[in-house]
Amino acid sequence: MKRILVATNNAGKVSELRAMLRGVDIDLVALHEVEHGGVEETGSTFVENAELKAAGYALQTGLPAIADDSGLEVDALDGRPGVLSARYGGADTPFEKKMEMLLDEIKNSARPTRSARFVCAISVADESGNILETKTGICEGSIALNARGLGGFGYDPVFIPDGYDKTFGELSSEIKSKISHRGRAFREIIPFLRHFIAN
């Protein structure tokens, strides 16, 4: 059974990937299960950060690594918070507060649009830190007037995906995994992972 590190501390991401790889002969190892020194996200794009993390954690642990970087791009804010989504308003600021700040900033923006998108880049690196594959998933939508729903995590309660009238915080996890940016990126990378595991 091939061991692959999933370079995240987010248990939701690990279980999502495990569910998608059910039946594949693979042992997914979460970041908290290995010793590491961390990897700084200094990239200016989601792809750069995903590749930095995949390569960095692979080199530190000697395991092939899957890493993702994702965030919310809001058109009224010229694409912010973008790659700084997790650090918007400060790294230690709870997401309830981040969402309040985001809604206030959109309300005070000179641009009336509420269009936005979630973007996710996923990279796979071998145990030597070489990037083998990178895929991107995008989910277009808009920002709700208020946070709604308790599901998901991060900015999910303020994001309404196109074609729905509920936020990610209100939609079931089954629907969300089908249409989300992360679900789309995972599905793009799964064929490569299956091939990688078979070799």
SEMAR-873572 format. One record per residue (C-alpha): residue in three letters; x, y, z. Coordinates in steps of 0.001 Angstrom, whole numbers, padded with zeros to 6 digits, always signed. Last residue first. Layout:
<kenus>
ALAXYZ
...
</kenus>
This chain:
<kenus>
ASN+003422+002366-010874
ALA-000231+001749-009906
ILE-000174+004525-007285
PHE+000898+007132-009862
HIS-001789+006016-012338
ARG-004507+006244-009664
LEU-003097+009590-008529
PHE-003151+010949-012104
PRO-006781+009890-012562
ILE-007604+011517-009163
ILE-006103+014971-010022
GLU-009048+016376-011991
ARG-011562+014911-009518
PHE-009676+016594-006678
ALA-009736+019949-008509
ARG-013503+019706-009061
GLY-014180+018687-005457
ARG-011959+021517-004233
HIS-013737+024123-006362
SER-017094+022813-005171
ILE-019761+021265-007388
LYS-019845+017562-006508
SER-018362+017908-003004
LYS-020960+020576-002175
ILE-023864+018429-003305
GLU-022770+015525-001085
SER-021856+017854+001829
SER-025436+019108+001841
LEU-026023+022776+001022
GLU-026607+025377+003764
GLY-023012+026487+004465
PHE-022234+026276+000737
THR-024910+028959+000424
LYS-028401+028249-000881
ASP-030112+029718-003948
TYR-028341+027399-006389
GLY-027392+027578-010086
ASP-024174+029510-009469
PRO-022691+028761-006038
ILE-023809+030973-003117
PHE-020879+031881-000844
VAL-021446+033562+002549
PRO-021782+030437+004749
ASP-018851+028676+002978
TYR-016268+031347+003892
GLY-014199+029002+006063
PHE-015912+025712+006840
GLY-018701+023460+005625
GLY-022123+023476+007219
LEU-023592+026017+009648
GLY-025894+027891+007306
ARG-026278+031508+006222
ALA-023870+034466+006431
ASN-025586+037640+005220
LEU-026047+039482+001906
ALA-024801+036392+000050
ILE-021650+036571-002098
SER-021889+035202-005623
GLY-020995+032121-007620
GLU-018336+030483-009766
CYS-016631+027278-008610
ILE-013091+026800-009914
GLY-010817+023734-009864
THR-007098+023732-010676
LYS-004722+020859-011373
THR-001008+020309-010727
GLU+001038+017204-011526
LEU+004482+015720-010888
ILE+006186+018461-008879
ASN+009606+017124-007814
GLY+010079+017217-004033
SER+012234+014088-003746
GLU+009329+012057-002272
ASP+007230+012827-005362
ALA+005094+015962-005559
VAL+001356+016253-006249
SER-000304+019639-006602
ILE-003864+020878-006061
ALA-005113+024380-006928
CYS-008484+025526-005587
VAL-010482+028617-006568
PHE-013762+029837-005039
ARG-015508+032431-007130
ALA-017178+035791-006744
SER-019956+037953-008147
ARG-021487+040448-005706
THR-021366+043369-008136
PRO-022102+046936-006937
ARG-018535+048265-007369
ALA-017703+051339-005262
SER-017158+049043-002293
ASN-018683+049889+001082
LYS-021092+046937+001051
ILE-018288+044658-000243
GLU-016042+045743+002659
ASP-018801+045189+005192
LEU-019508+041689+003842
LEU-015787+040812+003968
MET-015369+042161+007512
GLU-018371+040151+008727
MET-017010+037039+006956
LYS-013576+037483+008583
LYS-015280+037868+011994
GLU-017161+034565+011676
PHE-013958+033082+010215
PRO-012082+033629+013491
THR-009142+036092+013360
ASP-005885+034289+014184
ALA-004333+034696+010708
GLY-005233+038399+010559
GLY-008090+040257+008834
TYR-007631+038084+005745
ARG-005027+035413+006608
ALA-007015+032389+005401
SER-008142+034265+002265
LEU-004653+035682+001514
VAL-004386+033814-001793
GLY-007537+035609-002932
PRO-008937+038146-000399
ARG-009318+039864-002811
GLY-010087+039565-006509
ASP-010587+043267-007222
LEU-012727+043727-004082
ALA-016034+043943-005985
ASP-014904+040860-007950
VAL-014481+038666-004872
GLU-011911+035848-005103
LEU-012178+033222-002359
GLY-009433+030819-001486
SER-007590+027618-002139
ASP-004199+026052-001821
ASP-003757+022337-002099
ALA-001098+019830-001231
ILE-000546+016186-002123
ALA+002749+014696-000988
PRO+005016+011774-001873
LEU+006789+010863+001361
GLY+010370+011639+002437
THR+008991+013819+005233
GLN+010761+017156+004800
LEU+011260+016871+001042
ALA+007625+015873+000479
TYR+006473+018699+002770
GLY+008348+021323+000766
ALA+007419+019985-002684
ALA+003680+019752-001961
LYS+003649+023037-000014
LEU+005505+025086-002620
GLU+003411+023518-005415
ALA+000130+024432-003709
ASN+001429+027955-002990
GLU+002521+028554-006596
VAL-000781+027196-007958
PHE-002882+029401-005640
THR-000976+032467-006862
SER+001446+035011-005312
GLY+003504+032333-003578
THR+005003+032861-000111
GLU+003095+030124+001696
GLU+005697+029159+004299
VAL+006182+025432+004788
GLY+006100+023749+008187
GLY+008958+022123+010083
HIS+007722+018562+009817
GLU+007184+015443+011888
VAL+004348+013235+010675
GLU+000820+012330+011837
HIS-000340+015976+012103
LEU+000093+016331+008321
ALA-002389+013575+007485
VAL-001254+010270+005947
LEU-003322+008785+003134
ASP-002684+005066+002751
ILE-003447+003998-000802
ASP-004773+000897-002517
VAL-007764+002610-004178
GLY-011231+001406-003077
ARG-012190+004783-001612
LEU-010116+007520-003245
MET-012927+010099-003311
ALA-013884+009330+000298
ARG-010257+009638+001433
LEU-009997+012997-000370
GLU-013023+014395+001491
SER-011758+012898+004774
VAL-008426+014703+004362
LYS-010053+018019+003395
GLY-012394+017915+006407
ALA-009522+017097+008782
ASN-007820+020403+007881
ASN-004207+020215+009059
THR-003074+019904+005450
ALA-000285+018329+003412
VAL-001945+015029+002496
LEU+001027+012681+002696
ILE+000988+009606+000493
ARG+001701+006052+001621
LYS+001441+003360-001075
MET+000000+000000+000000
</kenus>
